[in-house]
């Protein structure tokens, strides 16, 4: 038999095996959309951060509030951010502290957006060039991080925060951190 016949067969078998391994991983509950973060267990990266509304500059002390917070990266150009915004308003109304990062956006558009759709954030930082997002390892908006009271990142969620994501993924981590002294 011709040896050239076996090469496509071997490649096909390797692809089948890779496909089956991926199916097995998904069946075990691995989330294929989950993005690992090198920052889990580390403090929020040091950066001079600027307030969206005022001419104030902040350091990392804003992430060290003694209680857990959500850090939500969003933008007005992001349709998924628009979809999640109403739920973030609900979380803020329930007392969940959220800091927003307006990512690669125009300040005037972001201010208009928050005035029209309500502002769920206790503080909004602007990241017009995306430098802070780059330090966080952000791939795009929206992304949400859970940060403990000492400013350490515990979880990263890529995609919108909605009721299902909050209840199944974020709230258990948030509640556990809130119980810690």
Secondary structure per residue as TSV (DSSP state, phi and psi in degrees):
chain	resnum	aa	ss	phi	psi
A	1	X	-	360.0	153.6
A	2	X	-	-76.3	132.6
A	3	X	T	-68.3	-24.6
A	4	X	H	-65.1	-24.1
A	5	X	H	-66.4	-35.5
A	6	X	H	-75.9	-29.0
A	7	X	H	-61.2	-51.5
A	8	X	H	-62.4	-34.2
A	9	X	H	-64.4	-43.0
A	10	X	H	-65.4	-44.1
A	11	X	H	-61.2	-42.9
A	12	X	H	-61.0	-44.3
A	13	X	H	-64.3	-38.7
A	14	X	H	-64.1	-41.6
A	15	X	H	-64.1	-40.5
A	16	X	H	-62.3	-43.8
A	17	X	H	-63.3	-44.0
A	18	X	H	-61.7	-41.0
A	19	X	H	-62.8	-44.1
A	20	X	H	-66.3	-37.8
A	21	X	H	-62.7	-43.7
A	22	X	H	-64.4	-41.0
A	23	X	H	-60.5	-40.8
A	24	X	H	-64.9	-42.7
A	25	X	H	-60.6	-44.4
A	26	X	H	-65.5	-36.3
A	27	X	H	-66.6	-26.1
A	28	X	T	-85.2	1.1
A	29	X	T	100.1	1.0
A	30	X	-	-65.6	133.1
A	31	X	-	-90.5	113.3
A	32	X	T	-66.5	-17.7
A	33	X	T	-88.4	-10.6
A	34	X	-	-66.1	134.3
A	35	X	-	-109.5	123.3
A	36	X	-	-69.3	150.5
A	37	X	-	-128.2	130.4
A	38	X	T	-70.5	-10.1
A	39	X	T	-92.6	-5.5
A	40	X	T	-60.3	127.4
A	41	X	T	86.0	2.8
A	42	X	S	-118.2	157.7
A	43	X	B	-66.1	156.1
A	44	X	-	-56.8	135.4
A	45	X	-	-56.1	141.9
A	46	X	-	-69.6	131.0
A	47	X	-	-162.9	147.1
A	48	X	-	-82.0	120.5
A	49	X	E	-114.7	139.9
A	50	X	E	-110.5	137.6
A	51	X	E	-68.8	140.6
A	52	X	S	-68.7	-36.7
A	53	X	S	-94.1	-33.8
A	54	X	S	-117.9	173.3
A	55	X	S	-92.6	46.4
A	56	X	-	-102.2	148.3
A	57	X	E	-120.1	139.5
A	58	X	E	-124.2	156.7
A	59	X	-	-110.3	-163.6
A	60	X	G	-73.1	-4.3
A	61	X	G	-60.9	-24.6
A	62	X	G	-67.5	-18.5
A	63	X	G	-95.0	-0.1
A	64	X	-	-112.3	68.2
A	65	X	S	-95.8	-0.9
A	66	X	S	84.4	-4.6
A	67	X	S	-143.6	157.1
A	68	X	-	-67.3	151.5
A	69	X	E	-136.7	160.9
A	70	X	E	-100.9	137.4
A	71	X	E	-112.5	110.4
A	72	X	E	-108.4	120.7
A	73	X	E	-94.9	123.7
A	74	X	E	-145.3	171.8
A	75	X	-	-159.3	154.5
A	76	X	T	-71.4	-24.0
A	77	X	T	-80.7	-1.3
A	78	X	-	-100.3	110.2
A	79	X	H	-64.4	-32.1
A	80	X	H	-69.0	-33.1
A	81	X	H	-64.0	-38.6
A	82	X	H	-61.8	-42.2
A	83	X	H	-64.5	-36.3
A	84	X	H	-84.6	-15.8
A	85	X	H	-58.9	-41.6
A	86	X	H	-61.9	-39.6
A	87	X	H	-69.7	-35.2
A	88	X	H	-62.9	-37.2
A	89	X	H	-61.2	-39.4
A	90	X	H	-64.6	-43.6
A	91	X	H	-62.2	-43.2
A	92	X	H	-62.4	-38.8
A	93	X	H	-65.2	-26.2
A	94	X	T	-84.1	-1.8
A	95	X	T	96.3	9.5
A	96	X	-	-78.8	118.8
A	97	X	-	-75.1	130.8
A	98	X	E	-131.1	130.6
A	99	X	E	-106.7	130.5
A	100	X	E	-100.4	146.0
A	101	X	E	-121.6	110.6
A	102	X	E	-79.4	108.7
A	103	X	E	-99.7	121.3
A	104	X	S	48.1	56.3
A	105	X	-	-137.4	168.0
A	106	X	-	-91.4	132.2
A	107	X	H	-57.1	-45.9
A	108	X	H	-63.8	-38.3
A	109	X	H	-66.0	-40.4
A	110	X	H	-65.9	-43.0
A	111	X	H	-63.1	-44.3
A	112	X	H	-60.3	-45.8
A	113	X	H	-54.6	-49.8
A	114	X	H	-69.2	-31.7
A	115	X	H	-70.9	-36.2
A	116	X	H	-79.7	-36.2
A	117	X	H	-104.7	3.2
A	118	X	-	77.7	154.3
A	119	X	-	-110.9	107.8
A	120	X	-	-83.0	-3.8
A	121	X	-	-94.3	138.2
A	122	X	S	-77.1	-18.9
A	123	X	E	-155.7	139.0
A	124	X	E	-122.2	123.4
A	125	X	E	-103.1	144.8
A	126	X	E	-103.4	139.8
A	127	X	E	-135.1	65.1
A	128	X	T	-60.0	-36.2
A	129	X	T	-95.0	-8.2
A	130	X	S	82.3	13.6
A	131	X	H	-66.1	-43.7
A	132	X	H	-67.5	-41.8
A	133	X	H	-58.4	-40.5
A	134	X	H	-62.3	-42.9
A	135	X	H	-62.1	-33.4
A	136	X	H	-79.0	-14.2
A	137	X	T	83.2	25.2
A	138	X	-	-68.7	132.1
A	139	X	-	-90.4	-29.6
A	140	X	S	176.7	177.4
A	141	X	S	-101.5	149.0
A	142	X	-	-87.5	151.5
A	143	X	E	-139.7	144.1
A	144	X	E	-131.3	135.0
A	145	X	E	-115.3	144.7
A	146	X	E	-102.6	125.0
A	147	X	E	-119.9	132.5
A	148	X	-	-76.7	178.0
A	149	X	T	-65.8	-12.8
A	150	X	T	-101.0	2.1
A	151	X	S	89.6	19.9
A	152	X	B	-101.2	134.0
A	153	X	E	-78.1	130.5
A	154	X	E	-113.8	-22.9
A	155	X	E	-157.1	149.8
A	156	X	E	-131.1	130.4
A	157	X	E	-122.8	121.1
A	158	X	E	-94.9	128.5
A	159	X	S	115.1	-178.3
A	160	X	-	-77.4	151.0
A	161	X	-	-94.8	119.6
A	162	X	-	-131.3	-176.8
A	163	X	H	-59.9	-44.6
A	164	X	H	-63.2	-47.4
A	165	X	H	-62.1	-43.7
A	166	X	I	-61.5	-51.6
A	167	X	I	-69.5	-37.5
A	168	X	I	-88.6	-33.4
A	169	X	I	-112.5	-54.1
A	170	X	I	-81.2	-45.6
A	171	X	H	-60.4	-42.9
A	172	X	H	-59.0	-39.3
A	173	X	H	-70.8	-44.7
A	174	X	H	-59.1	-48.5
A	175	X	H	-62.0	-40.8
A	176	X	H	-62.2	-42.7
A	177	X	H	-68.0	-35.3
A	178	X	H	-66.7	-26.1
A	179	X	H	-77.9	-20.9
A	180	X	-	-76.5	144.2
A	181	X	-	-72.1	360.0
